[in-house]
Amino acid sequence: MSLVEIKNLKVHYPIRSGFFNRITDSVNAVDGISFNIEAGETYGLVGESGSGKSTTGKSVVGLEKVTSGSIMYKGKDITKKANRKSLDYNHDVQMIFQDSLSSLNPRKRIEDIIAEPLRNFEHLDKDSEKLRVLQLLDIVGLDADALYKYPHQFSGGQRQRIGVARAVATNPKLIIADEPVSALDLSVQAQVLNFMKKIQREFNISYLFISHDLGVVRHMCNNIAIMNNGRLVEIGTRDDIYNHPMHIYTKRLLAAIPETNVSQRAEHRAQRLAVEEVYREQQDKYYDKDGLAYPLVQITPTHSVALPEALAEQLKHEGEVQA
Amino acid sequence: MEESLNRHSKISAADLERLSKEAKGEATPSSARIVWNEFKADKPAMVALVIIVAFILFVMIAALFIDTPKMMETDIMNYNAAPGTNGFILGADTGGRPIFQQLIVGARNSIGIAMGLTVISSTFGICWGLISGYFNGLIDWGMQRVYDFMMMLPMTMMIIVLVTIIKNYNAITLTLIFSVFYWEGTSRLIRSRTLSESEKDYVAAAKTSGTGNFKIIFSEIMPNISSLLIVDTTLSFAENIGVETGLSYLGFGLPMHTPSLGTLIANANDPNNITQYWWTWLPAALLIIILCLSISYVGQVVRRSADASQRQGAAD
């Protein structure tokens, strides 16, 4: 059984207008997505901004009110508040935020910030709590003198590591990492990501890794889901997505990964333009008449794509011929 | 968790004392220290602080030695006695009552009312605004309609009516009556800041850390809007001195036999007093100006020390 099973999750925000302020329409931030997160693995959720990936993450951690669908954890649907409470759900599921500065309370010392989940869930005595905080700081590579400082006294990378330390404080089973490194520069990104990987190995934590950076996702994730306009367009293993992309949206995202090899600049440019051309020509085939992705169709046991049946058959066939 | 932490971290229980001492050495200065440094860097504010503290202490203590009912007895022989005559330091008013003693007791009454009013109305207004802004939705809607209703009532008229129909009112009942009407401005100001503050990630992080709603409101959000709270509270304290004074000036504040800064200023109602007997009203007016200015200076310093980017004081 998977650690967390998300089934047909929908988060819709009402649009109110008119004299009586009635609900006239809705924004479908997340529109019926399903996937499972296994214990100990990193699940990548990729998409452009506004595609609903952060909303999905917030729903899983219990910060967002879900319109319909279910998120099963230990056999209970945690979209209901009572179930979250009875399971002590946030003891097991924590979150790392994108903006490290605003996610740490500027008026609290580092000790109080990291100890906050410990105080709420573990009720340790003073000394062992302090020891735990010191050990957590050590694990993310910070010195003991950080203990009584305030968040603004640290650099962005250090702050994000403090955020990681807080998230792992209660030894959770799943951490939602909502673009944890997108606000950091590249050298610091690598540092924070490696700390996250190290912690995953040591404590056997699952990550739901939300990102728009396919390079980072490739480094971190075993399974990947591509999201577009609130729906999943393609899910599969790292190999499925990077080496056998089926959906044009995935292909387009992959073409957008910047290439550092200067000598082949012209070829890369030509290739990107070609992908863009195909995207423009074939857009109608891959999206329904409202511009939304089709339901997922299974291609291989690990790989599913949002395509109309006929096109899926055809592409599957082509894939087999190629193979 | 404990086991795996011990396995992966070099730090063990033995190091606890050494490390926490190390951390103490690197700790940022306490907030009291920061406020003090800020006062040291701003001389006018330091003077203002000394004035306020010295004045309030003097007034509170000196008022204990004055027999108010006896002081308020009319003494026709000393009608408008000039300052310095017959042992009247600041002269006497039309009733022959000593201005200096009236000033002391009056200042105590006025400051006492202003303090009580500030404490009650600011506490209530801040709580109302915080709760309304944090929970949002239906709770916010309901609380804001109560606010709108209170705002709609004509405040001065209501206070005058209440003061007239309550037979035996004194400083305490007057403070309570004022408090009913003076929390609104604060509450909406706080609500607007809370609305934006509760959208921030650290509130979401506190929720996922399992912290309860009221603890988030009062120990996470409130410290973060503290500079706003301090400025608003000091300004409303200065303003509240004016509230009592203004109403007493109109004749609806404290009863006649209780001196206050307002009743003293009300002496200026008489053109005779303005032109000839300046000592009956000028000291009280100057006192109010100096007090209100000093309070706002002190408020500015406290606000600056609450906001790291505005500090002028040396780090240490």
Interface residues (C-beta under 8 A of the other chain):
Chain A: K58 V61 G62 L63 D88 N90 H91 V93 Q94 M95 F97 Q98 D99 S102 S103 L104 N105 P106 R107 K108 R109 E116 P117 N120 F121 D127 S128 K130 L131 R132 L134 Q135 L136 D138 I139 A144 D145 A146 L147 Y148 K149 Y150 H152 Q153 G163 R166 T170 N171 E202 F203
Chain B: M1 E2 S4 L5 N6 R7 H8 S9 K10 I11 S12 A13 D15 L16 L19 S20 E22 A23 K24 G25 E26 A27 T28 K200 D201 Y202 A204 A205 A206 K207 T208 S209 G210 T211 E220 P223 N224 S226 A308
